[in-house]
Amino acid sequence: MAPGRRQKTGPSSAAKLHGWPTSRSTTEPPPPASFPMITNTERRAFPVIEITNEMPLNRMGGVGTVIENLISGFAAEGVDALWFVIDHAYPPAEVDEILRRFHPVVVGSAEELRHFTAPLLHVHTYKPNPALDAVLARHRVVCTIHSLLALEERTNGVGLGGARAWQEHLISLSARVVVLSEAEHRHYRALGYRQRNPAVKVIPNGVACAAPFRPVRGKAVLGYCGRLVPRKHPEYVQLLLGEAHFATRRVLVAGRGFSPYARNLLHAHGLAERVSFLGWCAGARLEAFFEAIDVLAVPSSYEPFGLVALEAAARGIPVVCTRTDGLHEVLGPHAFYCADGTYDAFRAAMHDWDDASPDELRARCVAARQRYEAHFTDRVMARRYRHLFAELAG
């Protein structure tokens, strides 16, 4: 079947299709009528099935970006994966677009995994799903932890009990758990998760970057990109505009969600005309954001990897950030670091960036780009997964 073509199956039609290998999950119930499978491939056997609830379209968060770069990296490294989308929130038009742009893809229910065979299932979703649990129990599983939900609870002041419990269950049943940084591995151990599963592998994220490298920029536009949640402190960048030294600067905020505290700051300090909220950006919108900013601020108190910092470094954008978790592993000595997680420390680091000469900025940006090229491209990430898959399948 050509890419972009849709093949629908439901309970009544699935049995009529011939040539489907029988998987180990032969006792699973038939897929419910409310979840018809839609696919653009006729193949039924793959070396690995990637199970995700996010694709690189209308992204809810960083997982969609990771999936995009796994797709490109796997293609370059010869990893032949099926992308199986479950528990998603895409309307029909976006499902059509996913099937048109990416191949091979299945959009369906967990039960419909029974129509496909693979020695490994690679899971990216944390949505509790008993039907998926039943499938995973009969397969060898790799689970990538894109962030530890126990720490998301702690740093965002929210309760994620059901999702956190499901993530902990996935950790327990997996043949290998992947975390994104050595810092995240330390958090994993501190949470007692090695008692659940000691088989852990660190595989950092990677990104492709077709955008031009442009290390010489101005100092007029400050950028923030990420979810507007407490642990990322989006309000710090806005507060900075109230400082006399930054009185002529502007802020671009790319991120989904809206913090009431951040909104109140705009009105209390008269900043509304100097702060632009762009919503979640991807593709051309994200490139326009990166092209428009002169520095990226990442004042997070918890950052499992630091994907947006890596995307900035790849483009020659200086980064001001906390020296926390994955950020330091991504950027090494080439960022402007906050001494701690307070606003005062962030302000001091922003002054360090503002005082830096063009030659210093260029040197830092060139070194950060070289670090990206050596360790954090999409292909480097995919190669590490390819080696892991080969080890587990062998």
C-alpha positions in Angstrom: 0.0 0.0 0.0 1.4 3.4 -0.9 2.3 5.9 1.8 -0.7 8.0 2.7 -3.3 5.4 1.8 -5.7 4.4 4.5 -6.6 0.9 5.3 -9.4 0.6 7.9 -10.3 -2.6 9.8 -12.8 -3.3 12.5 -14.1 -6.4 14.2 -16.1 -7.4 11.2 -13.4 -6.9 8.6 -10.2 -7.9 10.4 -11.0 -11.7 10.2 -11.4 -11.4 6.4 -7.9 -10.1 5.9 -5.5 -12.9 4.9 -1.8 -13.2 5.4 -1.6 -11.7 9.0 0.9 -13.6 11.1 -0.4 -14.9 14.4 1.3 -13.2 17.4 1.8 -14.5 20.9 -1.3 -12.5 22.0 -3.8 -14.9 20.3 -6.1 -14.9 23.4 -6.7 -11.1 23.3 -10.3 -10.0 22.7 -11.2 -8.6 19.3 -10.7 -4.8 18.9 -13.8 -2.8 19.9 -15.8 -1.2 17.2 -15.1 2.3 18.6 -11.4 1.9 17.7 -11.1 1.0 14.0 -7.5 0.5 12.9 -6.3 2.8 10.2 -2.9 2.2 8.5 -0.8 3.0 5.5 1.0 -0.4 5.3 0.2 -3.9 4.4 3.2 -5.4 6.3 2.6 -7.2 9.5 6.1 -8.1 10.7 8.7 -5.6 11.9 11.9 -5.7 13.9 10.5 -3.2 16.4 7.1 -1.5 17.0 7.3 2.0 18.4 4.2 2.7 20.5 3.4 6.3 21.1 0.4 8.7 21.7 2.3 11.6 20.1 3.5 12.1 16.5 5.3 15.1 15.0 2.0 16.9 14.4 0.2 19.4 16.7 2.6 18.3 19.4 1.5 18.2 23.0 5.1 18.3 24.3 8.6 17.3 23.7 7.8 13.6 22.9 6.5 14.6 19.5 9.8 16.2 18.7 11.7 13.1 19.9 9.5 10.9 17.7 10.2 13.2 14.7 13.9 12.7 15.2 13.7 9.0 15.8 11.9 8.7 12.5 14.6 10.6 10.6 17.4 8.9 12.6 16.0 5.4 12.1 15.8 6.1 8.4 19.4 7.1 8.3 20.5 4.1 10.4 18.4 1.5 8.7 16.1 0.8 11.7 12.9 -0.6 10.2 10.2 0.4 12.7 6.4 0.5 12.7 4.9 3.6 14.3 1.8 2.5 16.3 -0.3 5.4 17.6 -2.7 4.7 20.5 -4.6 6.8 23.1 -4.1 9.9 21.0 -6.1 13.1 20.8 -5.8 13.7 17.0 -9.0 14.5 15.1 -9.7 12.7 11.8 -8.0 15.4 9.6 -4.8 15.2 11.7 -4.9 11.4 11.5 -5.0 11.7 7.7 -2.1 14.1 7.8 0.0 11.7 9.9 -0.7 8.9 7.5 0.2 11.1 4.6 3.5 12.3 6.0 4.9 9.3 7.8 5.2 5.6 6.9 4.7 2.9 8.1 2.0 4.0 10.6 -0.9 2.4 12.4 -3.5 4.4 14.3 -5.5 2.1 16.4 -6.3 0.5 19.8 -3.9 -1.5 21.9 -5.9 -4.7 21.1 -5.1 -4.3 17.4 -1.4 -4.8 18.1 -2.3 -8.4 17.9 -2.2 -8.1 14.1 1.5 -7.3 14.1 4.6 -9.1 15.2 7.9 -7.8 16.4 10.6 -9.1 18.7 10.6 -5.8 20.6 8.0 -3.2 21.6 9.3 0.3 22.3 6.9 2.3 24.5 6.7 6.1 24.7 3.3 6.6 26.2 2.4 6.9 29.9 -1.4 6.9 29.6 -2.8 4.1 31.7 -4.2 1.4 29.5 -5.1 -2.1 30.8 -5.4 -3.5 27.2 -1.9 -2.3 26.4 -0.7 -3.8 29.7 -2.1 -7.2 28.5 -0.1 -6.9 25.3 3.1 -5.8 26.9 3.0 -8.7 29.3 3.6 -11.1 26.4 6.4 -9.2 24.7 9.9 -8.0 25.3 9.6 -4.3 26.0 11.8 -1.2 26.0 10.4 1.8 27.8 11.8 5.2 27.3 11.2 7.6 30.2 10.9 11.0 28.7 10.5 12.5 32.2 10.0 10.9 35.6 6.5 11.7 36.6 7.3 11.4 40.3 9.6 14.4 39.8 7.0 16.2 37.6 4.6 15.9 40.5 7.2 17.3 43.0 8.4 20.2 40.8 5.1 21.3 39.4 3.0 20.8 42.5 0.5 18.6 40.8 -0.9 15.1 41.4 -0.3 12.6 38.6 -1.1 9.5 40.6 -2.6 7.3 37.9 -0.1 8.2 35.3 2.8 7.9 37.7 1.7 4.5 38.9 1.4 3.4 35.2 4.9 4.6 34.5 6.2 2.7 37.5 4.4 -0.4 36.3 6.0 0.0 32.8 9.4 0.3 34.5 8.8 -3.0 36.3 7.8 -5.0 33.3 10.4 -3.7 30.8 13.4 -5.7 29.6 15.3 -2.4 29.5 14.4 1.1 30.7 15.9 4.1 28.8 16.5 7.4 30.5 17.7 10.5 28.8 20.7 11.6 30.9 23.1 10.5 33.7 21.3 13.0 35.9 18.0 11.3 35.2 19.6 8.0 36.0 20.6 9.4 39.4 17.0 10.6 40.0 15.9 7.1 39.0 18.1 5.5 41.7 17.1 8.1 44.3 13.4 7.3 43.7 14.2 3.6 44.5 13.4 2.5 41.0 16.4 0.3 40.7 14.5 -2.1 43.0 11.7 -2.1 40.3 14.1 -2.6 37.4 18.0 -2.3 37.5 18.3 -2.8 33.7 18.7 0.9 32.7 20.4 2.4 29.7 21.1 6.1 29.2 20.4 7.2 25.6 20.3 11.0 25.2 17.9 12.6 22.8 19.2 13.9 19.4 17.9 16.3 16.8 18.4 17.0 13.2 19.0 20.6 12.3 18.6 21.9 8.8 18.5 25.5 9.9 21.5 27.7 9.3 24.1 28.1 12.0 24.1 31.8 13.0 26.1 32.6 16.1 26.2 36.4 15.6 22.9 37.9 16.9 21.7 41.0 18.7 20.5 41.4 22.3 17.0 42.7 21.9 14.7 39.6 21.9 14.7 37.1 24.8 13.2 33.7 24.1 11.4 31.1 26.1 10.2 27.8 24.6 8.5 25.0 26.6 5.5 24.1 28.6 4.2 26.9 30.8 4.5 24.9 34.0 6.0 25.8 37.4 9.1 23.8 37.1 10.2 25.7 34.0 9.7 29.2 35.6 8.4 31.0 32.5 7.7 34.0 34.8 11.5 34.6 35.2 11.9 35.9 31.7 8.9 38.3 32.1 10.1 39.6 35.4 13.4 40.5 33.8 11.7 43.1 31.6 10.9 45.0 34.8 14.7 45.5 35.4 16.0 48.9 34.3 18.9 47.2 32.4 16.4 45.2 30.3 13.8 48.0 29.9 14.0 48.0 26.1 14.0 44.3 25.5 11.1 42.1 24.3 10.2 38.5 25.1 8.8 35.8 22.8 7.2 32.8 24.6 6.6 29.6 22.6 4.6 27.1 24.7 1.3 25.5 25.3 -0.7 26.3 28.4 -0.9 29.5 30.4 0.3 30.3 33.9 -2.1 32.5 35.8 1.0 33.9 37.6 2.6 34.8 34.3 -0.6 36.4 33.1 -0.9 38.5 36.2 2.6 39.6 35.8 1.9 41.1 32.4 -0.9 43.3 33.9 0.8 44.1 37.2 4.0 45.4 35.5 2.6 46.7 32.3 4.4 44.2 30.2 1.7 43.0 27.8 3.0 44.9 24.8 6.5 43.6 25.3 5.7 39.9 25.7 4.3 37.8 22.8 2.7 34.4 23.6 3.0 32.3 20.4 1.4 29.0 21.6 3.0 25.7 20.9 5.4 26.0 17.9 6.7 23.4 15.6 8.0 23.2 12.0 8.0 26.6 10.3 6.6 28.4 13.3 9.4 27.0 15.6 12.0 28.0 13.0 10.6 31.5 12.9 10.8 31.7 16.7 14.4 30.6 16.7 15.2 33.0 13.9 13.7 35.9 15.9 15.3 35.5 19.3 18.8 36.5 20.4 19.1 34.3 23.5 17.1 31.3 24.9 16.3 31.3 28.6 15.8 27.9 30.3 15.5 28.5 34.0 14.0 25.1 34.9 14.2 23.5 38.3 14.0 20.0 36.7 14.9 19.1 33.1 15.4 15.4 32.2 17.4 16.3 29.1 17.1 19.8 27.8 15.7 19.3 24.2 15.0 23.0 23.5 18.5 24.0 24.7 20.0 21.5 22.3 17.8 22.9 19.4 19.1 26.4 20.2 22.7 25.3 20.4 22.4 23.6 17.1 21.4 26.9 15.5 24.0 29.1 17.2 21.7 30.7 19.8 23.3 31.3 23.2 21.6 29.7 26.2 21.1 31.0 29.7 20.0 28.2 32.0 20.2 26.5 35.3 23.0 24.0 35.8 20.4 21.3 36.4 20.0 17.7 35.4 20.3 17.1 31.6 21.0 20.8 30.7 24.6 20.6 31.8 25.2 17.3 30.1 23.8 18.8 26.8 25.6 22.1 26.9 28.8 21.4 28.8 30.7 24.5 29.7 29.2 26.5 26.8 26.1 28.0 28.4 25.6 31.0 30.7 24.7 29.2 33.9 22.6 30.4 36.9 24.3 29.8 40.3 21.0 28.3 41.6 17.3 28.1 40.8 16.3 31.5 42.1 15.2 34.5 40.1 18.2 36.5 41.4 20.6 33.9 40.1 18.8 33.9 36.7 19.0 37.7 36.5 22.8 37.5 37.2 23.3 34.9 34.5 21.3 37.1 32.0 23.6 40.0 32.9 26.6 37.7 32.1 25.1 37.0 28.7 24.3 40.7 28.1 27.9 41.7 29.0 29.6 39.1 26.8 31.4 40.4 23.8 30.6 39.2 20.3 33.8 37.2 20.2 32.9 35.4 23.4 29.4 34.7 22.2 30.7 33.3 19.0 33.2 31.1 20.7 30.6 29.6 23.1 28.1 29.0 20.3 30.6 27.4 18.0 31.7 25.1 20.8 28.1 24.2 21.7 27.4 23.4 18.0 30.4 21.1 17.8 29.3 19.3 21.0 25.8 18.9 19.4 27.3 17.5 16.2 29.5 15.0 18.1 27.0 13.6 20.5 23.4 14.7 20.0 22.2 14.4 16.4 19.2 12.4 15.4 21.5 9.8 13.8 23.6 9.4 16.9 20.5 8.9 19.0 19.1 6.3 16.5 22.4 4.5 16.4 22.4 4.0 20.1 18.8 2.6 19.9 19.8 0.4 17.1 22.6 -1.1 19.2 20.2 -1.6 22.1 17.6 -3.3 19.9 20.2 -5.6 18.5 21.4 -6.6 21.9 17.9 -7.3 23.2 16.7 -9.1 20.0 19.8 -11.3 20.0 
